[in-house]
């Protein structure tokens, strides 16, 4: 009987299968790191939008409508807050994924981009679960909770998430080994939160100032997402998908190019 040689025994895996196995392992690792022993952090993902919602309802005087009698205020706020938080979490938390998985780069199959992709998948999954939970709570309270145009909403949400992931990749390269710069970048998202039409209707802003606000691509996406979710909601006439999609593609191309140039530097802590 002929003894099989090593090449006969070894199972050769394609590069795609290796990449998929690496990504799956990193996703499980990220999910365990987020869930095990960090229940307060997960609960805060749900309570943060609810806290903001109650605060804004108190400011508005617990009115039932926002921009018009057909738009329920809680639905208006939730459909702005949660998409923005999903975008913000991707942009803020992706850069730390590189340092958090540095010990794994000794394996030649694992690259920094794999760590970024794994964290993006986990962030999108957890944020989506929080979004569905909040919408279910709205439905239980008797508010409108199903999107009027689900396919269009998915497209707009995908652009918003890709924009957040593109910024996260860009920041990961730019702030590498510069924690102070990362703190400055994180501070940028609070004014962006206020200027993206999340809390206050932009319809009532004078046109002279509205033109400046419309330079913000997130404002377009938040307003379009609301128009596809809430029946009879009238978005800004200037809001469109082409501008934020173009902004996202340019940001993504720039981020990938910089990652390509500096990918070996990201392997080290210097």
N, C-alpha and C positions, 0 to 999 in steps of 0.2 A: 504494500500500500504506500502510495506517495504522500509524504508529509507536505501539507500546504505551506507555502512560503509566506513571508510577512505581507507582501503586496496583495496576496490572495485573501488574507484574513482582514486586513485593514479596510475599513469602509471610507472611501473618499467622499467628502462632502463638498458640495459646490460652495462658491463664495456667498451666494444668496442664502443658502441654508445656514452657513456660519454666522452671517450678519443677523439673520432672524433669531438664531439661538442667543447671540450676544444681547440683542435688544430685548428679548423676552426676559433674560436673566436680570438685566439692569432695571427693567420695569418692575419686576417682583421685588428687587432690592429697594427701589425708590418707594414703592407702595408700603413695604414693611417699615421703612424708616419714617414714613408719614403717619402710619396708623398705630404701630406698636408704641405704647407709652405716651402717645401725644393726642389723647382724646380731646383735651381742651382746645388744641389747635384746630381739630376737625370741627368741633362744635362752634368755634369762633367763625369758621367759614360760613356757617349758617346764620349765626347770630349777628354778624357784622351787617349784612344787608337789612336784616329785620330791625336792628337798632337804628340804622340810618333811616329806614322807612318810618319808624315811630317818631323819630326826631323831626323829620320833615312834615309828617302829619300834624305834629304839635305846632310847628311853625305856620303851616297853612291853616291852622285852626280846625283840623279834622274835617276839612271839606271833602265832599265825595267826588268832585270833578276837578280836572286840571285845566287843559286849554279850552275845552268846550263841554257842554252837557253830556256829550256822547263818550267822553274819555274819563274813565274812573281813575282817580288820583293814585290809589295803591298800585293799580296795574301799570300806570304811567311810570311810577317811580321804580318798581321792580324790574320792568323791561329796559330801564336805563342803567340801574345800578349793577345788576348781575352780569350783563354783557361787559360792562366796563371793568368790573372786578376780574373777570376771566382774562381780559386783555392785559390788565395791570399785573396779575399774578404771573403770567407768562413772561412779560418783559422784566419783572423784578427778580424772579426766582431762578430763571434759567442760568444766569451767570455763575451762581454759586454751585451749580452742578459739576462744573469742571474740577474745582478744588475738592468737592465732596467725594469724588470718585478717583482721586489721583492715585491711590494705591493700586488700582486695577490696571493702570496703563502699563504695568510691567508685562502684562499679557499682550502680545502683539495684535491680537484680534480686537482689542478694546481701544477705541479712539475717543477723544473728547466729544466729537460730534455724536457718538452713540450715547454718551451720558446726557447730552442736551436733548436728544430726541426722546430718551426714556423719561426724563423729567417732564417734558412737554406733554407726553401721553398721559402721565399720571395727573398733572395739573388739569388738563382738559377733562379727564374722566371724573375727577373729584368735583370740579366746578360745575360740570354738567349735572352731576347728581344733586348738588345743592340747588341748582336752577330748577330742576324738576320738582324737588321737594318744596321750594318756595311757591312754584306755580300750583302745585297740588293743594298747598295751604290756602292760596287765594281762591281756588275752586271750592274748597270746603267752606270758606267764609261767604260764598255766594257771588264772587267776582268772576269776570271773564278770565279764563285761564288757558284757552286753546288758541293757537295762532290762526289768524284769518287766512294767511297765505304761507303755509309751511315751507314750500319749496323755495320761495323767494327769501324767506327768513333764514333758511339753511345756507343759502349762497352768501348773504350779507354776513352772517355769523362766521362763516368760513374765512371770509376776507379779514374780518376783525381778529380772529384767532391767528391767522397767518401773519398779520401785522404785528401782533404781540410777540409771536415766536421769532419773527425777523429782528425786531428790536432787542429781544433777549439774546439772540446770537450775536448781534452787533455789539451790545454792551459787554457780552462775555469776552470778546476779543479786545475791546477798547480799555476795559477796566481791569484787565488781567494783572494781578499783583499790585493793584492800586485800590485798596479797600476804601480809602477816603473819597475817591472819585465815585465809587459805587453808592456811597451815602448821599452824595450830591445828586446823582441820577435818581435815586429813590424819592428825594424831595421834590423833584420835578413833577411827579404824578399827582400831587395834591392840587396845584393850580390847574393841571390838565383835567382833573375830576370836576372842577368847578366850571371850566370853560368848554365842556363837551356836551352841554345840554342834558346832563344826567339828572340834575335836581330841579332846574328852573327852565321853563319853556323859552326857547330862543326866539319864538315868534314875536315876543313883545319887545325885543331889543331893537333899537333904532337901526335903520339900514346902514348908516355910516359906520357903526360899530359891528354890525352883523357881518359885513364884508371881511373884516379882520378875523372874526370868529370862524368863518367858513374856510379859512386856511388850514384849520385843524381837521385832518381826515377822520378822526374818531367821531367828531360831531356829525359828519355825514352818515357814518355807519350806525350810530345810535339812533338818529332820527329815522333812517330807513328801516331799521329793525323794528322800531315802534310802529311804523306805517304798515308793515307786513304782519304785525301781531295784533294790533288793536283795530277793529272795524271802525270805519268812518274817521280815522285819524288822518289829518292832512299834514304831510311833511312840508318842510321848507321848499319853496319852488326851486331854490338853488341846489338842494341836496341831490347828489347823484352817486352812482357806484363807480363810475369811471375814474374819478379823481382819487379816492382812497385806494382803489385797486392798483392804479399806476404808482401811487406812493408806496404801496406795499411791495410791488415788484422791484422798484428801484432800491428800497431798503434791503430786500432779500438778496438782490444781486450784489450790493455793496457788502453785506454781511458775509456772504459765501466767499466773495473774493478776498476779503480780509482774513477770513478763517483759513483759506487756502495758503495765503502768504505766511501767516503766523502760526500755523498748526503745530509745528515742532516746538515752539516756545511755550505753547499751552500745556505741554507735557511736564514742564518743570514748574517749580514754585517761585522761581525768580521773576 
